[in-house]
Amino acid sequence: IVLRRTLLHSVSNNIATLLLGSRYQLNDPKQKQLEKLLMTFEILFTKVPQVEPLPKKISGKLASTKHEIHKTSRETRDYSKDAVSINIASTNSCFRYSNVNSWLSRPFVCKDKCSFSRTAHALRGHVIDLLLAGSSSVAITMLCILLHCADNPSTIQARIQREIDNVVGVDRSPTWEDHLLMPYTMAVIWEMTRWKTLNRLNLPREAEEDFILNGFLIPKGTIVIANLWAAHMDPKYWKNPEKFDPSRFLTQDGSALLPKPECLIPFSTGKRMCPGEFVATAQIFLCITTLLQEFRVKSEDGSSFCVAS
């Protein structure tokens, strides 16, 4: 089975269901369009994450890449515009979203005093942000865990499956509530988000005022970009950081999950951290446990491989 596309289809469909209230079939043209956009964004923004700050002599040679970024951005905006318009067609012509919960359950709440164009523009932006942030990174994390299970069938995979057998059994499907009794599975998820830090550089932030950091003056207006990968690979906070070791999040006897460390920040930190951490973690947990409840994961030809950090 080609897992990458299957996982991306599942995750993006879950996000689309939350945002738009509908699911796509595997071969639906709209789903194929969405997957193509997600894959393109993943390639462009991981291989060339920062184009504009480069010197002109270098950035000029990346003109085709910049053109592809702008082209994909336009196509993504068009996709979001169409998706939102379909929802608008089934509501009154004037609406606004009230809050996250009501938006997820009933995307558009009618309000006489709202500005249609301004609200529609904001909604399209939210759809793009949540689809991009909530699809590819979650699917890749799932894939990395499954690949690690395939490469360690008698240790990592077997231990997760023992937890599934003991907590869930075979007569029902896993639920999110099961994670409270499955510390090793959660430790594997946490460790993969640390060891395989997908968003290595956080989004740019602007300093609102002058402040001192480690003896350095950071003037107001300075653009600050946090290096999340460096935080996850710092031996000051992690013993043998290059090693994949879920036990670092478990008690000494392995029977319980330790409190989440403050230095584990795959979703960033503070009040502007990614709001989708819970949804992402729940999706990863449910996908991994549901698959490993029914299947053993192995490479097609039985060979070993390395999921490099």
SULSUL-V880918 format. One record per residue. SS is DSSP state (H for helix, E for strand, - for the rest). PSI is psi in whole degrees, -180 to 180 (999 if undefined). OMEGA is omega in whole degrees, -180 to 180 (999 if undefined). Layout:
<<SS/PSI/OMEGA> <SS/PSI/OMEGA>>
//
This chain:
<<-/134/175> <-/99/-170> <H/-34/-171> <H/-50/-179> <H/-38/-180> <H/-44/179> <H/-42/179> <H/-40/177> <H/-45/-178> <H/-49/-176> <H/-48/-179> <H/-32/177> <H/-38/177> <H/-45/179> <H/-42/179> <H/-37/178> <H/-44/179> <H/-41/-175> <H/-43/-168> <H/-9/176> <-/18/-180> <-/155/179> <-/157/178> <-/145/170> <-/162/-173> <-/-39/-176> <-/15/177> <-/131/180> <H/-37/179> <H/-38/178> <H/-42/178> <H/-40/178> <H/-44/180> <H/-46/-179> <H/-40/178> <H/-43/179> <H/-42/-180> <H/-43/180> <H/-40/180> <H/-44/178> <H/-41/-180> <H/-45/-179> <H/-48/-175> <H/-43/-171> <H/-2/170> <H/-36/178> <H/-39/-180> <-/73/-174> <-/-28/-177> <-/98/-179> <-/-49/-173> <-/-39/-177> <-/-9/-177> <-/153/175> <-/151/-175> <H/-37/-179> <H/-31/180> <H/-49/-177> <H/-30/178> <H/-33/179> <H/-11/179> <H/25/-177> <H/-40/-179> <H/-37/178> <H/-43/178> <H/-40/178> <H/-41/-180> <H/-37/177> <H/-48/-180> <H/-40/179> <H/-46/-180> <H/-37/178> <H/-43/178> <H/-44/-180> <H/-37/178> <H/-41/177> <H/-40/179> <H/-42/178> <H/-47/-179> <H/-41/180> <H/-44/179> <H/-44/-178> <H/-43/179> <H/-39/-179> <H/-37/178> <H/-41/178> <H/-38/179> <H/-38/-177> <H/-25/-179> <-/6/178> <-/-179/173> <-/166/-175> <-/-2/179> <-/124/-174> <E/169/168> <E/161/173> <-/143/-174> <-/-57/176> <-/178/-173> <H/-47/-176> <H/-47/-179> <H/-29/178> <H/-41/-179> <H/-37/-178> <H/-30/179> <-/92/-165> <-/-40/-172> <-/122/-179> <E/121/-176> <E/141/180> <-/119/-173> <-/-34/-171> <-/4/-176> <-/162/175> <-/117/-174> <H/-53/-174> <H/-42/-179> <H/-43/-180> <H/-42/179> <H/-40/179> <H/-43/179> <H/-42/180> <H/-42/178> <H/-40/178> <H/-41/179> <H/-41/179> <H/-46/179> <H/-49/-178> <H/-48/-175> <H/-36/177> <H/-45/-178> <H/-46/-176> <H/-29/-172> <H/1/-175> <H/-70/-172> <H/-48/-176> <H/-39/179> <H/-44/-180> <H/-40/180> <H/-39/177> <H/-43/175> <H/-47/-178> <H/-43/-180> <H/-39/178> <H/-44/180> <H/-39/177> <H/-39/178> <H/-37/176> <H/-42/179> <H/-34/-179> <H/-14/180> <-/63/-173> <H/-31/-175> <H/-7/-179> <H/-80/-176> <H/-52/-178> <H/-44/-178> <H/-38/-178> <H/-39/175> <H/-43/-178> <H/-32/175> <H/-42/177> <H/-42/179> <H/-45/-180> <H/-42/-176> <H/-36/-174> <H/-44/-174> <-/-42/-175> <-/-157/-177> <-/-3/-174> <-/-4/178> <-/168/177> <-/155/177> <-/149/174> <-/165/-180> <H/-32/-180> <H/-25/-179> <H/-21/-176> <H/-24/180> <H/-24/-179> <H/12/-177> <-/69/-175> <H/-38/-177> <H/-41/178> <H/-44/178> <H/-36/178> <H/-38/177> <H/-43/180> <H/-48/179> <H/-45/-177> <H/-36/179> <H/-39/178> <H/-24/175> <H/-54/-173> <H/-36/179> <-/66/-179> <-/109/-175> <-/-44/177> <-/83/-172> <-/-36/176> <E/130/180> <-/167/176> <-/148/180> <-/141/175> <E/155/179> <E/130/179> <-/126/-179> <-/-20/-180> <-/165/176> <-/139/173> <E/161/-179> <E/129/178> <E/114/-180> <-/39/178> <-/-3/-180> <E/136/176> <E/123/174> <E/104/-176> <-/154/174> <-/137/180> <-/-7/179> <-/136/175> <E/124/-177> <E/129/178> <-/117/-179> <-/138/178> <E/92/-177> <H/-36/179> <H/-43/180> <H/-38/178> <H/-35/-178> <H/-13/-179> <-/16/-178> <-/116/-180> <-/-13/176> <-/-30/-177> <-/-21/-175> <-/128/175> <-/129/-177> <-/64/-173> <-/-26/-179> <-/-13/-178> <-/136/174> <-/111/-172> <-/90/180> <H/-23/-176> <H/-16/179> <H/-18/-180> <H/6/-176> <E/157/172> <-/169/-174> <-/-37/180> <-/-1/176> <-/11/-174> <-/-11/-177> <-/155/178> <E/131/176> <-/161/174> <-/145/-178> <-/125/-179> <-/145/178> <-/-23/-178> <-/2/173> <-/104/-171> <-/51/179> <-/-21/179> <-/20/-175> <-/-165/-176> <-/167/180> <-/-173/-174> <-/-13/178> <-/20/176> <-/165/-179> <-/125/-179> <-/-7/-176> <-/14/-177> <H/-46/-178> <H/-47/-179> <H/-43/-180> <H/-48/-179> <H/-42/179> <H/-42/178> <H/-45/-180> <H/-47/-179> <H/-49/-176> <H/-38/179> <H/-51/-177> <H/-47/-178> <H/-37/179> <H/-43/179> <H/-46/-176> <H/-14/172> <H/-33/-174> <H/-24/-171> <-/158/165> <-/134/-177> <-/130/177> <-/160/178> <-/155/-174> <-/-40/-177> <-/7/178> <-/3/-179> <-/160/178> <-/161/180> <-/170/-177> <-/128/173> <-/90/-172> <-/145/178> <-/999/999>>
//
